Amino acid sequence: MWQRETIYYILNPGKIRLKAADEIRTTLLSEEYGAAADGGNLAYRVLDGTVEIGITLEDERLRHLGATFNVYGVPVGGIGDALSKAQFVLSPFLSPPEVKALCFVIGGELPGYTTANDVSYSLALGGHTLFVTGSIETGDMHVRVVCNTLLGESP
């Protein structure tokens, strides 16, 4: 079943939907993630503290997510380990088939948006848009997920 769903999302990445705000909040406030809450904002670190994430939840949906990290400092031991860590980092927001599909889609498209100096990539995800920007030279990266209504688009 996961295989069929994963293929569906690979072929239709615009159908990937982030989980509801309550579900995201509950997961992130668990001991596994240990996010600190400040109203509708949550902040936490993952992957041995190398990835810092801040999110804003409003109107029962994720309004904004910002993650900063240095790709050269993230502890990853091969493709299997990278996929396992992606599953952990993204599981509060997406279902397992959606995580697998997103990794596949980004893995295939991102090289085309990478120059010798920088990365500038975006992908529509249902009612949100994902942006990846950063420096190849320094390895400093920033990932943002923004609710399309904040970008002036209808939900």
C-alpha positions in Angstrom: 0.0 0.0 0.0 2.8 2.4 0.8 4.4 1.8 -2.5 1.3 2.7 -4.4 0.7 5.8 -2.3 4.4 6.9 -2.7 4.2 6.5 -6.5 1.0 8.6 -6.5 2.7 11.4 -4.6 5.8 11.2 -6.8 3.6 11.7 -9.9 1.5 14.3 -8.1 3.7 16.3 -5.7 1.1 19.1 -5.5 -1.2 16.6 -3.7 1.2 16.3 -0.8 -0.6 17.9 2.2 0.9 18.9 5.6 -0.8 17.5 8.6 -3.2 19.6 10.7 -1.7 22.1 13.2 -3.0 20.1 16.3 -1.3 16.9 15.1 1.9 18.8 14.3 1.8 20.5 17.7 1.2 17.3 19.6 4.1 15.5 17.9 6.5 18.4 18.3 5.8 18.9 22.0 6.4 15.1 22.7 9.6 14.0 24.4 10.9 12.8 21.0 11.1 16.3 19.6 11.0 18.5 22.7 9.9 21.7 21.0 9.6 24.8 23.1 6.3 26.6 22.7 5.7 30.3 22.6 2.0 30.9 21.7 1.6 29.6 18.1 5.3 29.4 17.6 7.5 26.3 18.3 11.2 26.0 18.1 13.4 22.9 18.4 16.6 21.2 17.2 17.1 17.8 15.6 19.9 15.6 14.2 22.2 16.1 17.2 21.4 19.8 17.3 22.6 20.5 13.7 19.2 21.5 12.3 17.3 24.4 14.0 13.6 24.6 13.2 11.1 27.2 14.0 7.4 27.0 13.0 4.3 29.1 13.3 0.9 27.4 13.6 -2.3 29.4 13.1 -5.8 28.8 11.9 -5.4 25.0 12.4 -2.6 24.9 9.8 1.1 25.4 9.5 1.7 29.0 8.5 5.5 29.1 8.3 8.4 26.8 8.9 12.0 27.8 8.8 14.9 25.4 9.1 18.6 26.4 9.1 21.5 24.0 8.9 24.9 23.4 7.4 24.9 20.5 5.0 28.5 19.7 5.8 27.7 19.4 9.5 24.7 17.2 9.4 25.7 13.7 10.5 24.6 11.3 7.7 26.1 7.9 7.1 24.9 7.0 3.6 21.6 7.0 1.6 19.7 4.7 4.0 20.7 6.8 7.0 19.8 10.0 5.1 16.3 8.6 4.3 15.8 7.5 7.9 16.7 10.9 9.2 14.5 12.6 6.6 11.6 10.4 7.9 12.3 11.4 11.5 12.6 15.2 10.7 9.5 15.2 8.4 7.2 12.8 10.1 5.5 15.5 12.3 4.4 17.2 9.1 3.8 14.4 6.5 2.7 10.8 6.2 5.4 8.1 5.4 4.5 7.8 1.7 4.6 11.6 1.4 8.0 11.8 3.0 9.4 9.2 0.6 7.8 10.9 -2.4 9.1 14.3 -1.3 12.7 12.9 -0.9 12.5 11.4 -4.4 11.1 14.5 -6.1 13.5 16.9 -4.4 16.4 14.5 -5.0 15.6 14.5 -8.7 14.9 18.2 -9.1 17.3 19.9 -6.8 20.5 19.4 -8.8 18.9 21.4 -11.7 18.5 24.4 -9.4 22.0 24.2 -8.0 24.9 26.2 -9.4 28.6 26.2 -8.4 27.8 28.8 -5.8 24.2 28.5 -4.6 20.9 26.7 -4.5 17.5 28.3 -5.2 14.6 25.8 -5.4 10.9 25.9 -4.8 8.1 23.3 -4.9 4.3 23.6 -4.6 3.0 21.3 -1.9 -0.8 21.5 -1.8 -1.6 24.7 0.1 2.1 25.4 0.9 5.3 26.2 -1.0 8.7 24.8 -0.1 11.8 27.0 -0.7 15.4 25.7 -0.4 18.1 28.3 -0.6 21.8 28.3 0.4 25.4 28.5 -0.4 27.3 25.5 -1.9 30.6 27.1 -0.8 29.8 27.4 2.9 27.1 24.7 3.1 24.7 27.0 4.9 21.2 26.2 3.9 17.7 27.5 4.7 14.5 25.7 4.1 11.2 27.5 4.4 7.7 26.2 4.0 5.1 29.0 3.7 1.4 28.8 3.6 0.3 30.0 0.2 -2.2 32.5 1.7 0.9 34.3 3.1 2.3 34.5 -0.4 -0.9 36.1 -1.7 -2.4 33.0 -3.1 -5.8 31.5 -2.3 -5.9 28.4 -0.1 
